[in-house]
Amino acid sequence: MSKRMPKKRYEAELLHLEAQLVDMQAWVHRTGARVLVIFEGRDAAGKGSTIKRITEYLNPRITRVVALPSPSDRERTQWYFQRYVPHLPAAGEIVLFDRSWYNRAGVEHVMGYCTNAEYHRFLHQAPIFERMLVEDGIILLKYWFSVSDVEQENRFRSRNDDPMRRWKLSPNDVLSITKWEEYSRAKDTMFVHTDIPEAPWFGVDNEDKRRGRINMIAHLLSQIPWSKVDRPRVEIPARPGSGGYERPPLDQSQLVPDVAGTLLDHEVD
């Protein structure tokens, strides 16, 4: 992608797609569909920011984001997929996995957090597990976010210079610079074993985040057989007359300080 998407054009198209996401969510809720979307890819490739744009106007009771921490000592003794199963969607739900069981094929394998036997067992079991999900009726979509090594490093440095986003940068993230080729080989091997017809991988070129978000959201909407459902407007009743209620004096309540008022008092016209 050589041409960056203009901000004004991006914002207009994003709003259009977000409106469709609201309609799609209504269809999922009405029909009882189950939608599972997996977000994977390079560190700093823009998965999290894309998820934020997807969920901005959606109902959190219907659409959930799952971003699991490192497994506990107990979870490490379970069947590998076990801790992900409770988070799968029920009828009328959409679940977005911000990283998923594919940690085993990526960071766990590259950084040596799992044994070779565990890694190969995952590559064998993942397609079986996913076929079971699809066979049971779950709509499963898998997205891989790509970014160049140069852009990844630029984003790392930008995060490190920004106190508000520095939390996004971990020691493991930085090591992905020195292990770029190892992660590339791991991704290629993962695709060979898990890019199956029932649940294929879809790549997202996210060198330009604006274009990447638009492309990914548009594709997501195209992969779900939704249609617009009738959502009648809620009738707002007229407020009845007073029944004699008197509000207690404000000085009897603990109000937060009016910081905004103080700022306005010092504002220069």
ZADO-1210 file (C-alpha; in nm, 4 decimals, padded with zeros to 6 digits):
<atoms>
<atom x="00.0000" y="00.0000" z="00.0000" code="MET" pos="1"/>
<atom x="00.1846" y="00.3078" z="-00.1219" code="SER" pos="2"/>
<atom x="-00.0917" y="00.5681" z="-00.0959" code="LYS" pos="3"/>
<atom x="-00.2081" y="00.6681" z="00.2529" code="ARG" pos="4"/>
<atom x="-00.5840" y="00.7020" z="00.2905" code="MET" pos="5"/>
<atom x="-00.6871" y="01.0663" z="00.3525" code="PRO" pos="6"/>
<atom x="-00.8263" y="01.1197" z="00.7009" code="LYS" pos="7"/>
<atom x="-01.1553" y="01.2768" z="00.5884" code="LYS" pos="8"/>
<atom x="-01.2295" y="00.9945" z="00.3427" code="ARG" pos="9"/>
<atom x="-01.1294" y="00.7372" z="00.6050" code="TYR" pos="10"/>
<atom x="-01.3545" y="00.8805" z="00.8754" code="GLU" pos="11"/>
<atom x="-01.6551" y="00.8939" z="00.6429" code="ALA" pos="12"/>
<atom x="-01.6101" y="00.5336" z="00.5282" code="GLU" pos="13"/>
<atom x="-01.5402" y="00.4117" z="00.8813" code="LEU" pos="14"/>
<atom x="-01.8641" y="00.5655" z="01.0067" code="LEU" pos="15"/>
<atom x="-02.0525" y="00.3988" z="00.7200" code="HIS" pos="16"/>
<atom x="-01.9024" y="00.0598" z="00.8091" code="LEU" pos="17"/>
<atom x="-01.9646" y="00.1071" z="01.1810" code="GLU" pos="18"/>
<atom x="-02.3315" y="00.1680" z="01.1044" code="ALA" pos="19"/>
<atom x="-02.3376" y="-00.1628" z="00.9166" code="GLN" pos="20"/>
<atom x="-02.1696" y="-00.3328" z="01.2137" code="LEU" pos="21"/>
<atom x="-02.4571" y="-00.2131" z="01.4330" code="VAL" pos="22"/>
<atom x="-02.7045" y="-00.3638" z="01.1856" code="ASP" pos="23"/>
<atom x="-02.5036" y="-00.6851" z="01.1675" code="MET" pos="24"/>
<atom x="-02.5000" y="-00.7111" z="01.5467" code="GLN" pos="25"/>
<atom x="-02.8796" y="-00.6703" z="01.5523" code="ALA" pos="26"/>
<atom x="-02.9071" y="-00.9586" z="01.3032" code="TRP" pos="27"/>
<atom x="-02.6791" y="-01.1778" z="01.5169" code="VAL" pos="28"/>
<atom x="-02.8829" y="-01.1029" z="01.8275" code="HIS" pos="29"/>
<atom x="-03.2163" y="-01.1608" z="01.6501" code="ARG" pos="30"/>
<atom x="-03.1203" y="-01.4856" z="01.4747" code="THR" pos="31"/>
<atom x="-02.9130" y="-01.6415" z="01.7532" code="GLY" pos="32"/>
<atom x="-02.6042" y="-01.6657" z="01.5331" code="ALA" pos="33"/>
<atom x="-02.2657" y="-01.7255" z="01.6955" code="ARG" pos="34"/>
<atom x="-01.9716" y="-01.5279" z="01.5594" code="VAL" pos="35"/>
<atom x="-01.6079" y="-01.5755" z="01.6601" code="LEU" pos="36"/>
<atom x="-01.3375" y="-01.3502" z="01.5159" code="VAL" pos="37"/>
<atom x="-00.9678" y="-01.4151" z="01.5799" code="ILE" pos="38"/>
<atom x="-00.7151" y="-01.1327" z="01.5554" code="PHE" pos="39"/>
<atom x="-00.3525" y="-01.2384" z="01.5169" code="GLU" pos="40"/>
<atom x="-00.0433" y="-01.0875" z="01.3608" code="GLY" pos="41"/>
<atom x="00.2826" y="-00.9074" z="01.4174" code="ARG" pos="42"/>
<atom x="00.3374" y="-00.7085" z="01.7352" code="ASP" pos="43"/>
<atom x="00.2298" y="-00.3454" z="01.6806" code="ALA" pos="44"/>
<atom x="00.0439" y="-00.4445" z="01.3647" code="ALA" pos="45"/>
<atom x="-00.2716" y="-00.2625" z="01.4767" code="GLY" pos="46"/>
<atom x="-00.4973" y="-00.5444" z="01.5972" code="LYS" pos="47"/>
<atom x="-00.6102" y="-00.3652" z="01.9118" code="GLY" pos="48"/>
<atom x="-00.6889" y="-00.0353" z="01.7424" code="SER" pos="49"/>
<atom x="-00.8925" y="-00.2166" z="01.4771" code="THR" pos="50"/>
<atom x="-01.0916" y="-00.3969" z="01.7467" code="ILE" pos="51"/>
<atom x="-01.1641" y="-00.0599" z="01.9110" code="LYS" pos="52"/>
<atom x="-01.3099" y="00.0760" z="01.5883" code="ARG" pos="53"/>
<atom x="-01.5222" y="-00.2357" z="01.5430" code="ILE" pos="54"/>
<atom x="-01.6693" y="-00.2222" z="01.8933" code="THR" pos="55"/>
<atom x="-01.7071" y="00.1566" z="01.9268" code="GLU" pos="56"/>
<atom x="-02.0857" y="00.1588" z="01.8727" code="TYR" pos="57"/>
<atom x="-02.1645" y="-00.2038" z="01.9558" code="LEU" pos="58"/>
<atom x="-02.3503" y="-00.3361" z="02.2599" code="ASN" pos="59"/>
<atom x="-02.0948" y="-00.4868" z="02.5042" code="PRO" pos="60"/>
<atom x="-02.3593" y="-00.7313" z="02.6236" code="ARG" pos="61"/>
<atom x="-02.3660" y="-00.8825" z="02.2744" code="ILE" pos="62"/>
<atom x="-02.0142" y="-00.8180" z="02.1460" code="THR" pos="63"/>
<atom x="-01.7288" y="-00.9112" z="02.3801" code="ARG" pos="64"/>
<atom x="-01.3523" y="-00.8699" z="02.3465" code="VAL" pos="65"/>
<atom x="-01.1435" y="-01.1489" z="02.4968" code="VAL" pos="66"/>
<atom x="-00.7758" y="-01.0802" z="02.5691" code="ALA" pos="67"/>
<atom x="-00.6525" y="-01.3478" z="02.8061" code="LEU" pos="68"/>
<atom x="-00.3446" y="-01.2976" z="03.0257" code="PRO" pos="69"/>
<atom x="-00.0644" y="-01.5527" z="03.0571" code="SER" pos="70"/>
<atom x="-00.1988" y="-01.8893" z="03.1788" code="PRO" pos="71"/>
<atom x="-00.1940" y="-01.9658" z="03.5495" code="SER" pos="72"/>
<atom x="-00.0056" y="-02.2640" z="03.6922" code="ASP" pos="73"/>
<atom x="-00.3320" y="-02.4587" z="03.6972" code="ARG" pos="74"/>
<atom x="-00.4209" y="-02.3640" z="03.3393" code="GLU" pos="75"/>
<atom x="-00.0807" y="-02.4845" z="03.2208" code="ARG" pos="76"/>
<atom x="-00.1814" y="-02.8366" z="03.3267" code="THR" pos="77"/>
<atom x="-00.5110" y="-02.8282" z="03.1320" code="GLN" pos="78"/>
<atom x="-00.5770" y="-02.9322" z="02.7763" code="TRP" pos="79"/>
<atom x="-00.4377" y="-02.6372" z="02.5819" code="TYR" pos="80"/>
<atom x="-00.7705" y="-02.5216" z="02.4319" code="PHE" pos="81"/>
<atom x="-00.9590" y="-02.5619" z="02.7593" code="GLN" pos="82"/>
<atom x="-00.9209" y="-02.2072" z="02.8898" code="ARG" pos="83"/>
<atom x="-01.0505" y="-02.0627" z="02.5631" code="TYR" pos="84"/>
<atom x="-01.3670" y="-02.2721" z="02.5487" code="VAL" pos="85"/>
<atom x="-01.5622" y="-02.0802" z="02.8201" code="PRO" pos="86"/>
<atom x="-01.5219" y="-01.7627" z="02.6155" code="HIS" pos="87"/>
<atom x="-01.6754" y="-01.9008" z="02.2954" code="LEU" pos="88"/>
<atom x="-01.9956" y="-01.7254" z="02.1819" code="PRO" pos="89"/>
<atom x="-02.3410" y="-01.8456" z="02.2825" code="ALA" pos="90"/>
<atom x="-02.6493" y="-01.7781" z="02.0688" code="ALA" pos="91"/>
<atom x="-02.6775" y="-01.4146" z="01.9664" code="GLY" pos="92"/>
<atom x="-02.3204" y="-01.3248" z="02.0619" code="GLU" pos="93"/>
<atom x="-02.0089" y="-01.1963" z="01.8878" code="ILE" pos="94"/>
<atom x="-01.6689" y="-01.2667" z="02.0437" code="VAL" pos="95"/>
<atom x="-01.3485" y="-01.0985" z="01.9296" code="LEU" pos="96"/>
<atom x="-01.0278" y="-01.2710" z="02.0383" code="PHE" pos="97"/>
<atom x="-00.7409" y="-01.0219" z="02.0726" code="ASP" pos="98"/>
<atom x="-00.4864" y="-01.2999" z="02.0277" code="ARG" pos="99"/>
<atom x="-00.6044" y="-01.6535" z="02.0821" code="SER" pos="100"/>
<atom x="-00.4925" y="-02.0142" z="02.0975" code="TRP" pos="101"/>
<atom x="-00.2496" y="-01.9248" z="01.8196" code="TYR" pos="102"/>
<atom x="-00.0145" y="-01.7940" z="02.0879" code="ASN" pos="103"/>
<atom x="00.1189" y="-02.1490" z="02.0915" code="ARG" pos="104"/>
<atom x="00.2135" y="-02.1392" z="01.7240" code="ALA" pos="105"/>
<atom x="00.3726" y="-01.7954" z="01.7605" code="GLY" pos="106"/>
<atom x="00.5213" y="-01.6425" z="02.0711" code="VAL" pos="107"/>
<atom x="00.5200" y="-01.9629" z="02.2792" code="GLU" pos="108"/>
<atom x="00.7048" y="-02.1552" z="02.0098" code="HIS" pos="109"/>
<atom x="00.9506" y="-01.8802" z="01.9163" code="VAL" pos="110"/>
<atom x="01.0305" y="-01.7818" z="02.2747" code="MET" pos="111"/>
<atom x="01.0538" y="-02.1411" z="02.3984" code="GLY" pos="112"/>
<atom x="00.7542" y="-02.1208" z="02.6334" code="TYR" pos="113"/>
<atom x="00.6242" y="-02.4592" z="02.5174" code="CYS" pos="114"/>
<atom x="00.7949" y="-02.7864" z="02.4363" code="THR" pos="115"/>
<atom x="00.8450" y="-02.9082" z="02.0829" code="ASN" pos="116"/>
<atom x="00.5940" y="-03.1864" z="02.1488" code="ALA" pos="117"/>
<atom x="00.3332" y="-02.9360" z="02.2701" code="GLU" pos="118"/>
<atom x="00.3928" y="-02.7220" z="01.9617" code="TYR" pos="119"/>
<atom x="00.3459" y="-03.0076" z="01.7154" code="HIS" pos="120"/>
<atom x="00.0433" y="-03.1341" z="01.9066" code="ARG" pos="121"/>
<atom x="-00.1116" y="-02.7891" z="01.8683" code="PHE" pos="122"/>
<atom x="-00.0528" y="-02.7850" z="01.4921" code="LEU" pos="123"/>
<atom x="-00.2288" y="-03.1216" z="01.4717" code="HIS" pos="124"/>
<atom x="-00.5196" y="-03.0382" z="01.7035" code="GLN" pos="125"/>
<atom x="-00.5992" y="-02.6788" z="01.6034" code="ALA" pos="126"/>
<atom x="-00.7586" y="-02.7684" z="01.2666" code="PRO" pos="127"/>
<atom x="-00.9584" y="-03.0457" z="01.4328" code="ILE" pos="128"/>
<atom x="-01.0767" y="-02.8112" z="01.7071" code="PHE" pos="129"/>
<atom x="-01.1760" y="-02.5417" z="01.4579" code="GLU" pos="130"/>
<atom x="-01.3595" y="-02.7854" z="01.2337" code="ARG" pos="131"/>
<atom x="-01.5631" y="-02.8890" z="01.5384" code="MET" pos="132"/>
<atom x="-01.6542" y="-02.5254" z="01.6068" code="LEU" pos="133"/>
<atom x="-01.7623" y="-02.4634" z="01.2481" code="VAL" pos="134"/>
<atom x="-01.9478" y="-02.7962" z="01.2319" code="GLU" pos="135"/>
<atom x="-02.1428" y="-02.6903" z="01.5398" code="ASP" pos="136"/>
<atom x="-02.2554" y="-02.3726" z="01.3614" code="GLY" pos="137"/>
<atom x="-02.0102" y="-02.1084" z="01.4832" code="ILE" pos="138"/>
<atom x="-01.9087" y="-01.8517" z="01.2212" code="ILE" pos="139"/>
<atom x="-01.5288" y="-01.8512" z="01.2633" code="LEU" pos="140"/>
<atom x="-01.3139" y="-01.5835" z="01.0998" code="LEU" pos="141"/>
<atom x="-00.9356" y="-01.5587" z="01.1357" code="LYS" pos="142"/>
<atom x="-00.7367" y="-01.2451" z="01.0488" code="TYR" pos="143"/>
<atom x="-00.3600" y="-01.2037" z="01.0313" code="TRP" pos="144"/>
<atom x="-00.2357" y="-00.8445" z="01.0520" code="PHE" pos="145"/>
<atom x="00.0891" y="-00.7747" z="00.8676" code="SER" pos="146"/>
<atom x="00.3265" y="-00.4799" z="00.8957" code="VAL" pos="147"/>
<atom x="00.6794" y="-00.4235" z="00.7666" code="SER" pos="148"/>
<atom x="00.9809" y="-00.4473" z="00.9948" code="ASP" pos="149"/>
<atom x="01.0527" y="-00.0756" z="00.9465" code="VAL" pos="150"/>
<atom x="00.6980" y="00.0311" z="01.0347" code="GLU" pos="151"/>
<atom x="00.6891" y="-00.2061" z="01.3324" code="GLN" pos="152"/>
<atom x="01.0029" y="-00.0489" z="01.4772" code="GLU" pos="153"/>
<atom x="00.8622" y="00.3009" z="01.4189" code="ASN" pos="154"/>
<atom x="00.5474" y="00.2064" z="01.6111" code="ARG" pos="155"/>
<atom x="00.7536" y="00.0570" z="01.8951" code="PHE" pos="156"/>
<atom x="00.9515" y="00.3806" z="01.9263" code="ARG" pos="157"/>
<atom x="00.6354" y="00.5891" z="01.9127" code="SER" pos="158"/>
<atom x="00.4812" y="00.3852" z="02.1946" code="ARG" pos="159"/>
<atom x="00.7979" y="00.4112" z="02.4027" code="ASN" pos="160"/>
<atom x="00.7929" y="00.7915" z="02.3699" code="ASP" pos="161"/>
<atom x="00.4253" y="00.8178" z="02.4681" code="ASP" pos="162"/>
<atom x="00.3503" y="00.7714" z="02.8423" code="PRO" pos="163"/>
<atom x="-00.0160" y="00.7049" z="02.7563" code="MET" pos="164"/>
<atom x="00.0683" y="00.4086" z="02.5311" code="ARG" pos="165"/>
<atom x="00.3898" y="00.2770" z="02.6845" code="ARG" pos="166"/>
<atom x="00.1919" y="00.0024" z="02.8596" code="TRP" pos="167"/>
<atom x="00.1418" y="-00.1562" z="02.5168" code="LYS" pos="168"/>
<atom x="00.5151" y="-00.2233" z="02.4906" code="LEU" pos="169"/>
<atom x="00.6488" y="-00.5352" z="02.6648" code="SER" pos="170"/>
<atom x="00.9952" y="-00.6937" z="02.6642" code="PRO" pos="171"/>
<atom x="00.8570" y="-00.9736" z="02.4454" code="ASN" pos="172"/>
<atom x="00.7312" y="-00.7166" z="02.1946" code="ASP" pos="173"/>
<atom x="01.0741" y="-00.5609" z="02.1580" code="VAL" pos="174"/>
<atom x="01.2347" y="-00.9027" z="02.1114" code="LEU" pos="175"/>
<atom x="01.0209" y="-00.9485" z="01.8006" code="SER" pos="176"/>
<atom x="01.2627" y="-00.7059" z="01.6304" code="ILE" pos="177"/>
<atom x="01.5558" y="-00.9396" z="01.6846" code="THR" pos="178"/>
<atom x="01.3466" y="-01.2493" z="01.6054" code="LYS" pos="179"/>
<atom x="01.1748" y="-01.1187" z="01.2926" code="TRP" pos="180"/>
<atom x="01.2730" y="-01.4159" z="01.0764" code="GLU" pos="181"/>
<atom x="01.1857" y="-01.6702" z="01.3475" code="GLU" pos="182"/>
<atom x="00.8363" y="-01.5234" z="01.3734" code="TYR" pos="183"/>
<atom x="00.8084" y="-01.5253" z="00.9940" code="SER" pos="184"/>
<atom x="00.8947" y="-01.8964" z="00.9769" code="ARG" pos="185"/>
<atom x="00.6532" y="-01.9725" z="01.2617" code="ALA" pos="186"/>
<atom x="00.3740" y="-01.7882" z="01.0817" code="LYS" pos="187"/>
<atom x="00.4433" y="-01.9709" z="00.7539" code="ASP" pos="188"/>
<atom x="00.4362" y="-02.3096" z="00.9290" code="THR" pos="189"/>
<atom x="00.1184" y="-02.2168" z="01.1150" code="MET" pos="190"/>
<atom x="-00.0536" y="-02.1285" z="00.7890" code="PHE" pos="191"/>
<atom x="00.0493" y="-02.4574" z="00.6285" code="VAL" pos="192"/>
<atom x="-00.1223" y="-02.6520" z="00.9075" code="HIS" pos="193"/>
<atom x="-00.4190" y="-02.4293" z="00.9992" code="THR" pos="194"/>
<atom x="-00.5262" y="-02.2500" z="00.6803" code="ASP" pos="195"/>
<atom x="-00.8117" y="-02.4910" z="00.6235" code="ILE" pos="196"/>
<atom x="-01.1184" y="-02.4556" z="00.3953" code="PRO" pos="197"/>
<atom x="-01.3555" y="-02.4560" z="00.6925" code="GLU" pos="198"/>
<atom x="-01.1634" y="-02.1731" z="00.8644" code="ALA" pos="199"/>
<atom x="-00.9172" y="-02.0016" z="00.6291" code="PRO" pos="200"/>
<atom x="-00.6762" y="-01.7250" z="00.7226" code="TRP" pos="201"/>
<atom x="-00.7353" y="-01.3783" z="00.5810" code="PHE" pos="202"/>
<atom x="-00.4398" y="-01.1417" z="00.5641" code="GLY" pos="203"/>
<atom x="-00.4670" y="-00.7712" z="00.6470" code="VAL" pos="204"/>
<atom x="-00.1968" y="-00.5388" z="00.5136" code="ASP" pos="205"/>
<atom x="-00.1912" y="-00.2841" z="00.7954" code="ASN" pos="206"/>
<atom x="00.1069" y="-00.0733" z="00.6933" code="GLU" pos="207"/>
<atom x="-00.1460" y="00.2096" z="00.6629" code="ASP" pos="208"/>
<atom x="-00.3789" y="00.1624" z="00.9586" code="LYS" pos="209"/>
<atom x="-00.6617" y="00.3574" z="00.7987" code="ARG" pos="210"/>
<atom x="-00.6699" y="00.1427" z="00.4872" code="ARG" pos="211"/>
<atom x="-00.6156" y="-00.1739" z="00.6869" code="GLY" pos="212"/>
<atom x="-00.9097" y="-00.1038" z="00.9186" code="ARG" pos="213"/>
<atom x="-01.1436" y="-00.0217" z="00.6313" code="ILE" pos="214"/>
<atom x="-01.0398" y="-00.3345" z="00.4395" code="ASN" pos="215"/>
<atom x="-01.0703" y="-00.5641" z="00.7406" code="MET" pos="216"/>
<atom x="-01.4096" y="-00.4369" z="00.8602" code="ILE" pos="217"/>
<atom x="-01.5543" y="-00.4437" z="00.5080" code="ALA" pos="218"/>
<atom x="-01.4359" y="-00.8030" z="00.4675" code="HIS" pos="219"/>
<atom x="-01.5759" y="-00.9047" z="00.8071" code="LEU" pos="220"/>
<atom x="-01.9172" y="-00.7709" z="00.7070" code="LEU" pos="221"/>
<atom x="-01.8995" y="-00.9568" z="00.3758" code="SER" pos="222"/>
<atom x="-01.8327" y="-01.2914" z="00.5465" code="GLN" pos="223"/>
<atom x="-02.1409" y="-01.2918" z="00.7696" code="ILE" pos="224"/>
<atom x="-02.4784" y="-01.3585" z="00.6008" code="PRO" pos="225"/>
<atom x="-02.6514" y="-01.0744" z="00.7823" code="TRP" pos="226"/>
<atom x="-02.9438" y="-00.8683" z="00.6659" code="SER" pos="227"/>
<atom x="-03.1010" y="-00.5587" z="00.8086" code="LYS" pos="228"/>
<atom x="-03.3598" y="-00.6383" z="01.0729" code="VAL" pos="229"/>
<atom x="-03.6453" y="-00.4153" z="01.1769" code="ASP" pos="230"/>
<atom x="-03.5658" y="-00.2337" z="01.4993" code="ARG" pos="231"/>
<atom x="-03.8725" y="-00.0292" z="01.5935" code="PRO" pos="232"/>
<atom x="-03.8154" y="00.3012" z="01.7665" code="ARG" pos="233"/>
<atom x="-03.8784" y="00.3022" z="02.1408" code="VAL" pos="234"/>
<atom x="-04.1756" y="00.5121" z="02.2427" code="GLU" pos="235"/>
<atom x="-04.0674" y="00.7614" z="02.5067" code="ILE" pos="236"/>
<atom x="-04.3635" y="00.8362" z="02.7395" code="PRO" pos="237"/>
<atom x="-04.4626" y="01.1827" z="02.8494" code="ALA" pos="238"/>
<atom x="-04.3326" y="01.2800" z="03.1890" code="ARG" pos="239"/>
<atom x="-04.6164" y="01.2875" z="03.4466" code="PRO" pos="240"/>
<atom x="-04.6852" y="01.5892" z="03.6627" code="GLY" pos="241"/>
<atom x="-04.5285" y="01.6353" z="04.0029" code="SER" pos="242"/>
<atom x="-04.6544" y="01.4162" z="04.2815" code="GLY" pos="243"/>
<atom x="-04.5230" y="01.6373" z="04.5578" code="GLY" pos="244"/>
<atom x="-04.1641" y="01.5072" z="04.5660" code="TYR" pos="245"/>
<atom x="-03.9062" y="01.7522" z="04.7009" code="GLU" pos="246"/>
<atom x="-03.5368" y="01.6970" z="04.6412" code="ARG" pos="247"/>
<atom x="-03.3164" y="01.7135" z="04.9546" code="PRO" pos="248"/>
<atom x="-03.0864" y="02.0180" z="04.9762" code="PRO" pos="249"/>
<atom x="-02.7722" y="01.9795" z="04.7654" code="LEU" pos="250"/>
<atom x="-02.5489" y="02.0664" z="05.0611" code="ASP" pos="251"/>
<atom x="-02.6500" y="01.7339" z="05.2150" code="GLN" pos="252"/>
<atom x="-02.4927" y="01.5428" z="04.9234" code="SER" pos="253"/>
<atom x="-02.1290" y="01.4619" z="04.8572" code="GLN" pos="254"/>
<atom x="-02.0662" y="01.6106" z="04.5138" code="LEU" pos="255"/>
<atom x="-01.7406" y="01.5804" z="04.3236" code="VAL" pos="256"/>
<atom x="-01.5531" y="01.9128" z="04.2995" code="PRO" pos="257"/>
<atom x="-01.6348" y="02.1263" z="03.9942" code="ASP" pos="258"/>
<atom x="-01.2923" y="02.1020" z="03.8343" code="VAL" pos="259"/>
<atom x="-01.4402" y="02.1904" z="03.4952" code="ALA" pos="260"/>
<atom x="-01.5828" y="02.5137" z="03.6402" code="GLY" pos="261"/>
<atom x="-01.2433" y="02.6082" z="03.7780" code="THR" pos="262"/>
<atom x="-01.0870" y="02.5558" z="03.4380" code="LEU" pos="263"/>
<atom x="-01.3535" y="02.7697" z="03.2734" code="LEU" pos="264"/>
<atom x="-01.3027" y="03.0498" z="03.5285" code="ASP" pos="265"/>
<atom x="-00.9345" y="03.0682" z="03.4273" code="HIS" pos="266"/>
<atom x="-01.0044" y="03.0469" z="03.0563" code="GLU" pos="267"/>
<atom x="-00.8898" y="03.3472" z="02.8590" code="VAL" pos="268"/>
<atom x="-01.1312" y="03.4709" z="02.5907" code="ASP" pos="269"/>
</atoms>
